Amino acid sequence: MAPFNRERHLSREVSATQIPSGDKVSLPLGTRIQIHQTLGGSYTVQTDHGLFRIDGKDGDAIGEAAADHSVDAATLADGAPDPAAVWDQLRKVYDPEIPVNIVDLGLVYSMDIEKKAESTYKVSVAMTLTAPGCGMGPAIAEDAKGKVLLVPGVGDADVRITWDPPWNQSMISEEGKMKLGLV
């Protein structure tokens, strides 16, 4: 694996999400970037104008392979989405400034699967953020929703941000603490 902070130039214009505001912007062809993080099927990059998240589907524009967001999971016998596959998808969601997924950060409080109609299931996720002022909240929630919707059997998804209970570092999994150097 190549080291982080790889300097590149965009080979084409790409849509990006500004960090931490969550605003959508277009980064023009030729923009100089440094890749900081390549986790969860997206890229966190630094430009002369700030930090941005580029979706993995645009990996080719930064000289990387496009991310494959497909899910290899079967539905349960009754056609319901496999809960393990939903959790696996949530583990592919990252805060662009933290190299630990939202599950191991302890940000996901609950995940429920509800049958809505014949063969239609809705996944509801309650999650929080590491800080109430995090402008990336809507973008992280949208990323989680998009990844959950890829699970076979999921017809609808709702990702809700809550502040109760307030998040704290004790909610981080042991694996997350190891990645962050907290143990």
C-alpha positions in Angstrom: 0.0 0.0 0.0 1.3 3.4 -0.9 1.8 5.9 1.9 -0.8 8.6 2.8 -0.3 12.2 1.8 0.2 11.3 -1.8 0.2 14.4 -4.0 -1.8 14.2 -7.2 -3.7 16.4 -9.7 -7.3 15.8 -10.7 -7.5 14.3 -14.1 -11.1 15.6 -14.5 -13.6 17.7 -12.6 -15.2 15.9 -9.6 -18.0 16.6 -7.2 -16.7 16.7 -3.6 -18.0 17.4 -0.1 -16.2 20.1 1.9 -15.1 19.2 5.4 -16.4 20.0 7.9 -19.3 22.1 6.4 -20.7 19.2 4.3 -21.2 21.6 1.3 -21.1 20.1 -2.1 -18.6 21.7 -4.4 -16.9 20.9 -7.8 -13.2 20.6 -7.8 -11.9 21.5 -11.3 -9.6 19.5 -13.6 -6.0 19.9 -12.6 -6.6 20.7 -8.9 -3.6 19.7 -6.8 -4.6 17.4 -4.0 -3.0 15.3 -1.3 -4.7 12.1 -0.3 -5.0 11.8 3.5 -7.5 8.9 4.0 -8.8 6.2 1.7 -11.3 4.4 3.9 -14.9 3.3 3.5 -14.9 3.7 -0.3 -14.2 7.4 -0.3 -11.1 9.7 -0.3 -10.3 12.5 2.1 -8.1 15.0 0.2 -6.5 18.3 1.0 -6.4 21.1 -1.6 -5.2 24.7 -1.5 -8.8 25.6 -0.5 -9.3 23.1 2.3 -10.2 19.5 3.1 -12.7 17.5 0.9 -14.3 14.1 0.6 -14.4 12.5 -2.8 -16.6 9.5 -3.4 -14.9 6.3 -4.3 -16.7 6.1 -7.7 -14.4 9.1 -8.7 -11.2 7.3 -7.7 -10.0 7.3 -11.2 -9.9 11.1 -11.2 -7.2 11.0 -8.5 -5.3 8.0 -10.0 -6.9 5.4 -7.8 -9.2 2.5 -8.6 -12.9 3.3 -8.4 -14.5 1.9 -5.3 -16.7 -1.1 -5.6 -19.8 -0.5 -3.5 -21.5 -3.8 -4.2 -22.6 -6.0 -1.4 -22.2 -9.8 -1.4 -24.9 -10.8 1.0 -28.0 -13.0 0.8 -31.3 -12.1 2.3 -32.7 -14.3 5.1 -35.1 -17.1 4.3 -38.1 -14.8 4.6 -36.5 -12.2 2.2 -35.5 -9.8 5.0 -32.1 -8.1 4.8 -29.4 -9.9 6.7 -28.6 -7.8 9.8 -24.9 -8.8 9.6 -24.8 -7.3 6.1 -26.3 -4.0 7.3 -23.7 -3.8 10.1 -21.0 -4.6 7.7 -22.1 -1.7 5.5 -22.2 0.6 8.5 -18.6 -0.4 9.2 -17.7 1.1 5.8 -18.8 4.6 6.9 -16.1 6.9 8.2 -15.9 10.4 9.6 -13.5 11.9 7.0 -11.3 13.2 9.8 -11.1 10.0 11.9 -9.6 6.7 10.6 -12.2 4.5 12.5 -15.6 3.5 11.2 -18.8 4.9 12.8 -19.6 1.5 14.4 -16.2 1.1 16.1 -16.3 4.8 17.1 -19.5 3.9 19.0 -21.6 6.4 17.0 -24.3 3.9 16.0 -26.8 3.5 18.8 -29.3 1.2 17.1 -30.2 -0.5 13.9 -33.7 -1.9 13.3 -35.2 -3.8 10.4 -38.9 -3.4 9.9 -41.1 -5.1 7.3 -43.1 -2.5 5.5 -45.0 -4.5 2.8 -44.6 -7.8 1.1 -40.9 -8.1 0.4 -40.2 -4.5 1.4 -38.0 -3.8 4.4 -37.0 -0.5 6.0 -33.8 -0.1 8.0 -33.7 2.6 10.7 -30.4 3.7 12.2 -30.0 6.0 15.2 -26.5 7.5 15.4 -24.7 10.4 16.9 -21.5 12.3 16.2 -18.4 12.9 18.2 -19.4 16.6 18.6 -22.7 18.4 18.3 -21.1 21.1 16.1 -19.8 18.6 13.5 -20.9 20.0 10.1 -20.3 16.6 8.5 -23.2 15.1 10.3 -25.7 15.2 7.4 -23.0 13.9 4.9 -22.0 11.0 7.3 -25.7 10.1 7.7 -26.3 10.2 4.0 -23.2 8.0 3.4 -24.6 5.5 5.9 -28.0 5.6 4.3 -26.5 5.0 0.8 -24.5 2.1 2.0 -27.4 0.5 3.9 -29.6 0.8 0.8 -27.1 -1.4 -1.1 -28.0 -4.4 1.1 -30.2 -6.9 -0.7 -33.8 -6.7 0.7 -33.5 -3.1 1.9 -36.1 -1.0 0.2 -35.9 2.1 2.4 -33.5 3.5 5.0 -33.6 6.2 7.6 -30.5 7.4 9.4 -31.4 9.7 12.3 -28.8 11.7 14.3 -29.5 11.9 18.0 -27.7 13.6 20.9 -29.1 11.3 23.6 -27.0 9.9 25.1 -24.1 12.2 24.5 -21.2 10.4 22.8 -17.9 9.9 24.8 -14.7 8.0 24.2 -15.7 5.1 26.4 -18.2 4.2 23.6 -15.3 3.4 21.2 -14.8 -0.4 20.6 -11.5 -2.0 21.7 -10.6 -2.3 18.0 -11.3 1.4 17.5 -9.3 2.4 20.5 -6.3 0.3 19.2 -6.5 2.1 15.8 -6.6 5.5 17.6 -3.7 4.6 19.9 -6.0 4.9 23.0 -4.9 1.6 24.6 
